[in-house]
C-alpha cells in the first residue's frame, strides 16, 4: 500500500499543469478552435442549454442562432483587441443554469428572452476563449475555429431538439435541461465560494 501512495505522489508531482486551451496535445489552430466548444464543459453546457431553448422556437430558431453567431463574433473581437480578464465563466454558468431551468420547465418562452440568452452566451463564450497562440495569424485562425465549432454545436443541438417531439423524447430533453441546470448551479456555487 505504501508503494501505491509513493507512486501516486510521484505521478501528481510530474503531471503537467491544466490548460483549457490545450486540451488535445498537438491539436491547435483551426482544429483546436473547433474542438474548443466540445471540450470545455462550461461552453458545452451553455450551448446545449441554448440549443434546447432555440429548438422550441420553430420558425424563429434561425434568429436565435444568428444572434448567437453575431454575439460570438463580438466576444471574440473583444478578445482580439486585448480585453482583460472578465467574469465570462460566471456568465456562462448563469446562462447555462437559466437555459437548463427553462428547458426543464417546458413552459412557453418568449422569443426575445431566448435571443437575449443567445447574445449573452455568444459574448461570454467569445470572452472565455482566448487563443493560445504565438502569432496573430494563428490566433485569428484559432478564433475562427472557435466560432465555427460553437455555431455548429448550437445548430445541431437546436435542430435535434426541434425534431424530438414524441412525448418520451420531450421528457428526455427536459431531463437533459435539468441536468444542465443542476451542473451549472453546482459549479457556479463552487466558483462563487472561492
C-alpha positions as YAML, in Angstrom:
chain: A
units: angstrom
residues:
- id: 1
  name: UNK
  ca: [0.00, 0.00, 0.00]
- id: 2
  name: UNK
  ca: [2.92, 2.30, 0.75]
- id: 3
  name: UNK
  ca: [4.22, 1.83, -2.82]
- id: 4
  name: UNK
  ca: [0.83, 2.87, -4.19]
- id: 5
  name: UNK
  ca: [0.92, 6.19, -2.31]
- id: 6
  name: UNK
  ca: [4.53, 6.83, -3.34]
- id: 7
  name: UNK
  ca: [3.65, 6.17, -6.99]
- id: 8
  name: UNK
  ca: [0.54, 8.33, -6.77]
- id: 9
  name: UNK
  ca: [2.53, 11.19, -5.24]
- id: 10
  name: UNK
  ca: [5.21, 10.86, -7.93]
- id: 11
  name: UNK
  ca: [2.61, 11.00, -10.72]
- id: 12
  name: UNK
  ca: [0.95, 14.02, -9.12]
- id: 13
  name: UNK
  ca: [4.29, 15.86, -8.94]
- id: 14
  name: UNK
  ca: [5.17, 15.26, -12.59]
- id: 15
  name: UNK
  ca: [1.71, 15.96, -14.01]
- id: 16
  name: UNK
  ca: [1.64, 18.92, -16.42]
- id: 17
  name: UNK
  ca: [-0.44, 21.97, -15.48]
- id: 18
  name: UNK
  ca: [-4.05, 22.01, -16.63]
- id: 19
  name: UNK
  ca: [-4.98, 24.26, -19.52]
- id: 20
  name: UNK
  ca: [-8.42, 24.74, -21.02]
- id: 21
  name: UNK
  ca: [-6.97, 25.71, -24.38]
- id: 22
  name: UNK
  ca: [-4.51, 22.90, -25.00]
- id: 23
  name: UNK
  ca: [-6.90, 20.07, -24.26]
- id: 24
  name: UNK
  ca: [-5.80, 17.77, -27.06]
- id: 25
  name: UNK
  ca: [-1.99, 17.78, -27.22]
- id: 26
  name: UNK
  ca: [-0.72, 18.63, -30.67]
- id: 27
  name: UNK
  ca: [-4.08, 19.93, -31.88]
- id: 28
  name: UNK
  ca: [-4.05, 23.67, -32.25]
- id: 29
  name: UNK
  ca: [-5.02, 26.23, -34.83]
- id: 30
  name: UNK
  ca: [-8.36, 25.88, -36.57]
- id: 31
  name: UNK
  ca: [-8.98, 22.26, -35.48]
- id: 32
  name: UNK
  ca: [-8.17, 23.10, -31.86]
- id: 33
  name: UNK
  ca: [-10.57, 26.02, -32.02]
- id: 34
  name: UNK
  ca: [-13.35, 23.84, -33.41]
- id: 35
  name: UNK
  ca: [-12.87, 21.27, -30.65]
- id: 36
  name: UNK
  ca: [-12.93, 24.02, -28.01]
- id: 37
  name: UNK
  ca: [-16.75, 24.10, -27.83]
- id: 38
  name: UNK
  ca: [-16.90, 20.35, -27.28]
- id: 39
  name: UNK
  ca: [-14.09, 20.05, -24.76]
- id: 40
  name: UNK
  ca: [-14.68, 22.99, -22.41]
- id: 41
  name: UNK
  ca: [-17.53, 21.88, -20.13]
- id: 42
  name: UNK
  ca: [-18.95, 25.36, -19.41]
- id: 43
  name: UNK
  ca: [-19.11, 26.13, -23.13]
- id: 44
  name: UNK
  ca: [-20.74, 22.82, -23.97]
- id: 45
  name: UNK
  ca: [-23.35, 23.15, -21.21]
- id: 46
  name: UNK
  ca: [-24.23, 26.68, -22.35]
- id: 47
  name: UNK
  ca: [-24.51, 25.60, -25.98]
- id: 48
  name: UNK
  ca: [-26.67, 22.59, -25.20]
- id: 49
  name: UNK
  ca: [-28.94, 24.64, -22.93]
- id: 50
  name: UNK
  ca: [-29.31, 27.36, -25.56]
- id: 51
  name: UNK
  ca: [-29.88, 24.72, -28.25]
- id: 52
  name: UNK
  ca: [-32.69, 23.16, -26.23]
- id: 53
  name: UNK
  ca: [-34.39, 26.56, -25.98]
- id: 54
  name: UNK
  ca: [-33.76, 27.54, -29.60]
- id: 55
  name: UNK
  ca: [-35.13, 24.18, -30.78]
- id: 56
  name: UNK
  ca: [-38.51, 25.09, -29.28]
- id: 57
  name: UNK
  ca: [-38.77, 28.32, -31.29]
- id: 58
  name: UNK
  ca: [-39.80, 26.54, -34.52]
- id: 59
  name: UNK
  ca: [-39.50, 29.02, -37.41]
- id: 60
  name: UNK
  ca: [-37.79, 31.67, -35.27]
- id: 61
  name: UNK
  ca: [-34.97, 29.29, -34.36]
- id: 62
  name: UNK
  ca: [-32.67, 30.78, -37.01]
- id: 63
  name: UNK
  ca: [-32.97, 34.21, -35.39]
- id: 64
  name: UNK
  ca: [-31.57, 32.88, -32.09]
- id: 65
  name: UNK
  ca: [-28.76, 31.11, -33.94]
- id: 66
  name: UNK
  ca: [-27.87, 34.28, -35.87]
- id: 67
  name: UNK
  ca: [-27.98, 36.36, -32.68]
- id: 68
  name: UNK
  ca: [-25.58, 33.88, -31.06]
- id: 69
  name: UNK
  ca: [-23.23, 33.85, -34.06]
- id: 70
  name: UNK
  ca: [-23.04, 37.66, -34.22]
- id: 71
  name: UNK
  ca: [-22.57, 37.98, -30.45]
- id: 72
  name: UNK
  ca: [-19.81, 35.36, -30.57]
- id: 73
  name: UNK
  ca: [-18.01, 37.45, -33.19]
- id: 74
  name: UNK
  ca: [-18.32, 40.40, -30.80]
- id: 75
  name: UNK
  ca: [-16.87, 38.44, -27.88]
- id: 76
  name: UNK
  ca: [-14.01, 37.06, -29.97]
- id: 77
  name: UNK
  ca: [-13.39, 40.56, -31.36]
- id: 78
  name: UNK
  ca: [-13.14, 41.95, -27.84]
- id: 79
  name: UNK
  ca: [-10.54, 39.28, -27.05]
- id: 80
  name: UNK
  ca: [-8.65, 40.15, -30.24]
- id: 81
  name: UNK
  ca: [-8.45, 43.80, -29.13]
- id: 82
  name: UNK
  ca: [-6.95, 42.84, -25.78]
- id: 83
  name: UNK
  ca: [-9.84, 42.74, -23.34]
- id: 84
  name: UNK
  ca: [-8.52, 41.82, -19.92]
- id: 85
  name: UNK
  ca: [-9.94, 39.29, -17.51]
- id: 86
  name: UNK
  ca: [-13.74, 39.17, -17.48]
- id: 87
  name: UNK
  ca: [-16.40, 37.30, -15.48]
- id: 88
  name: UNK
  ca: [-17.29, 35.37, -18.66]
- id: 89
  name: UNK
  ca: [-17.17, 31.98, -16.93]
- id: 90
  name: UNK
  ca: [-19.69, 33.10, -14.31]
- id: 91
  name: UNK
  ca: [-21.96, 34.48, -17.02]
- id: 92
  name: UNK
  ca: [-21.71, 31.19, -18.94]
- id: 93
  name: UNK
  ca: [-22.63, 29.21, -15.85]
- id: 94
  name: UNK
  ca: [-25.52, 31.59, -15.15]
- id: 95
  name: UNK
  ca: [-26.97, 31.34, -18.66]
- id: 96
  name: UNK
  ca: [-26.46, 27.56, -18.58]
- id: 97
  name: UNK
  ca: [-28.47, 27.37, -15.35]
- id: 98
  name: UNK
  ca: [-31.19, 29.64, -16.74]
- id: 99
  name: UNK
  ca: [-31.38, 27.77, -20.05]
- id: 100
  name: UNK
  ca: [-31.47, 24.42, -18.30]
- id: 101
  name: UNK
  ca: [-34.23, 25.54, -15.95]
- id: 102
  name: UNK
  ca: [-36.31, 26.94, -18.81]
- id: 103
  name: UNK
  ca: [-35.81, 23.77, -20.85]
- id: 104
  name: UNK
  ca: [-36.74, 21.58, -17.88]
- id: 105
  name: UNK
  ca: [-39.86, 23.63, -17.14]
- id: 106
  name: UNK
  ca: [-41.06, 23.33, -20.76]
- id: 107
  name: UNK
  ca: [-43.14, 26.47, -20.41]
- id: 108
  name: UNK
  ca: [-43.81, 28.80, -23.35]
- id: 109
  name: UNK
  ca: [-40.83, 31.12, -23.69]
- id: 110
  name: UNK
  ca: [-40.97, 34.49, -25.44]
- id: 111
  name: UNK
  ca: [-38.58, 34.67, -28.38]
- id: 112
  name: UNK
  ca: [-36.86, 37.87, -27.15]
- id: 113
  name: UNK
  ca: [-35.80, 36.07, -23.95]
- id: 114
  name: UNK
  ca: [-34.15, 33.30, -25.98]
- id: 115
  name: UNK
  ca: [-32.46, 35.94, -28.16]
- id: 116
  name: UNK
  ca: [-31.07, 37.69, -25.06]
- id: 117
  name: UNK
  ca: [-29.79, 34.38, -23.72]
- id: 118
  name: UNK
  ca: [-28.23, 33.69, -27.14]
- id: 119
  name: UNK
  ca: [-26.48, 37.08, -27.14]
- id: 120
  name: UNK
  ca: [-25.20, 36.66, -23.57]
- id: 121
  name: UNK
  ca: [-23.97, 33.14, -24.36]
- id: 122
  name: UNK
  ca: [-22.21, 34.23, -27.55]
- id: 123
  name: UNK
  ca: [-20.40, 37.15, -25.94]
- id: 124
  name: UNK
  ca: [-19.42, 35.07, -22.89]
- id: 125
  name: UNK
  ca: [-18.06, 32.17, -24.95]
- id: 126
  name: UNK
  ca: [-16.09, 34.62, -27.06]
- id: 127
  name: UNK
  ca: [-14.63, 36.34, -24.00]
- id: 128
  name: UNK
  ca: [-13.83, 32.97, -22.39]
- id: 129
  name: UNK
  ca: [-11.92, 31.71, -25.44]
- id: 130
  name: UNK
  ca: [-8.57, 33.50, -25.55]
- id: 131
  name: UNK
  ca: [-6.36, 31.68, -28.05]
- id: 132
  name: UNK
  ca: [-3.10, 30.07, -27.00]
- id: 133
  name: UNK
  ca: [-1.10, 31.23, -29.98]
- id: 134
  name: UNK
  ca: [2.22, 32.91, -30.54]
- id: 135
  name: UNK
  ca: [1.42, 34.74, -33.77]
- id: 136
  name: UNK
  ca: [-1.58, 36.92, -34.56]
- id: 137
  name: UNK
  ca: [-2.36, 34.89, -37.65]
- id: 138
  name: UNK
  ca: [-2.50, 31.66, -35.65]
- id: 139
  name: UNK
  ca: [-4.69, 33.37, -33.02]
- id: 140
  name: UNK
  ca: [-7.16, 34.54, -35.65]
- id: 141
  name: UNK
  ca: [-7.27, 31.09, -37.25]
- id: 142
  name: UNK
  ca: [-7.95, 29.53, -33.84]
- id: 143
  name: UNK
  ca: [-10.71, 32.08, -33.12]
- id: 144
  name: UNK
  ca: [-12.31, 31.28, -36.48]
- id: 145
  name: UNK
  ca: [-12.31, 27.62, -35.44]
- id: 146
  name: UNK
  ca: [-13.89, 28.52, -32.09]
- id: 147
  name: UNK
  ca: [-16.62, 30.45, -33.91]
- id: 148
  name: UNK
  ca: [-17.39, 27.67, -36.39]
- id: 149
  name: UNK
  ca: [-17.28, 24.90, -33.76]
- id: 150
  name: UNK
  ca: [-19.60, 26.73, -31.36]
- id: 151
  name: UNK
  ca: [-22.08, 27.66, -34.09]
- id: 152
  name: UNK
  ca: [-22.13, 24.07, -35.40]
- id: 153
  name: UNK
  ca: [-22.77, 22.65, -31.93]
- id: 154
  name: UNK
  ca: [-25.60, 25.12, -31.35]
- id: 155
  name: UNK
  ca: [-27.24, 24.47, -34.72]
- id: 156
  name: UNK
  ca: [-27.00, 20.68, -34.33]
- id: 157
  name: UNK
  ca: [-28.45, 20.70, -30.81]
- id: 158
  name: UNK
  ca: [-31.24, 23.11, -31.80]
- id: 159
  name: UNK
  ca: [-32.11, 21.02, -34.85]
- id: 160
  name: UNK
  ca: [-32.17, 17.82, -32.79]
- id: 161
  name: UNK
  ca: [-34.31, 19.47, -30.10]
- id: 162
  name: UNK
  ca: [-36.76, 20.70, -32.76]
- id: 163
  name: UNK
  ca: [-37.12, 17.21, -34.27]
- id: 164
  name: UNK
  ca: [-37.56, 15.32, -30.99]
- id: 165
  name: UNK
  ca: [-41.29, 15.78, -30.49]
- id: 166
  name: UNK
  ca: [-42.59, 12.44, -29.23]
- id: 167
  name: UNK
  ca: [-43.69, 12.57, -25.58]
- id: 168
  name: UNK
  ca: [-40.86, 10.37, -24.30]
- id: 169
  name: UNK
  ca: [-38.33, 12.42, -26.30]
- id: 170
  name: UNK
  ca: [-39.66, 15.66, -24.84]
- id: 171
  name: UNK
  ca: [-39.26, 14.18, -21.36]
- id: 172
  name: UNK
  ca: [-35.67, 13.26, -22.24]
- id: 173
  name: UNK
  ca: [-34.99, 16.85, -23.34]
- id: 174
  name: UNK
  ca: [-36.48, 18.15, -20.10]
- id: 175
  name: UNK
  ca: [-34.28, 15.76, -18.09]
- id: 176
  name: UNK
  ca: [-31.24, 16.95, -20.06]
- id: 177
  name: UNK
  ca: [-32.20, 20.55, -19.28]
- id: 178
  name: UNK
  ca: [-32.48, 19.75, -15.58]
- id: 179
  name: UNK
  ca: [-29.05, 18.09, -15.58]
- id: 180
  name: UNK
  ca: [-27.52, 21.13, -17.25]
- id: 181
  name: UNK
  ca: [-29.18, 23.43, -14.72]
- id: 182
  name: UNK
  ca: [-28.06, 21.32, -11.77]
- id: 183
  name: UNK
  ca: [-24.48, 21.02, -13.04]
- id: 184
  name: UNK
  ca: [-24.23, 24.73, -13.78]
- id: 185
  name: UNK
  ca: [-25.64, 25.70, -10.39]
- id: 186
  name: UNK
  ca: [-23.20, 23.40, -8.57]
- id: 187
  name: UNK
  ca: [-20.18, 24.72, -10.47]
- id: 188
  name: UNK
  ca: [-21.40, 28.31, -10.06]
- id: 189
  name: UNK
  ca: [-21.73, 27.77, -6.30]
- id: 190
  name: UNK
  ca: [-18.19, 26.40, -6.16]
- id: 191
  name: UNK
  ca: [-16.84, 29.33, -8.19]
- id: 192
  name: UNK
  ca: [-18.57, 31.90, -6.01]
- id: 193
  name: UNK
  ca: [-17.48, 30.24, -2.75]
- id: 194
  name: UNK
  ca: [-13.78, 30.84, -3.52]
...
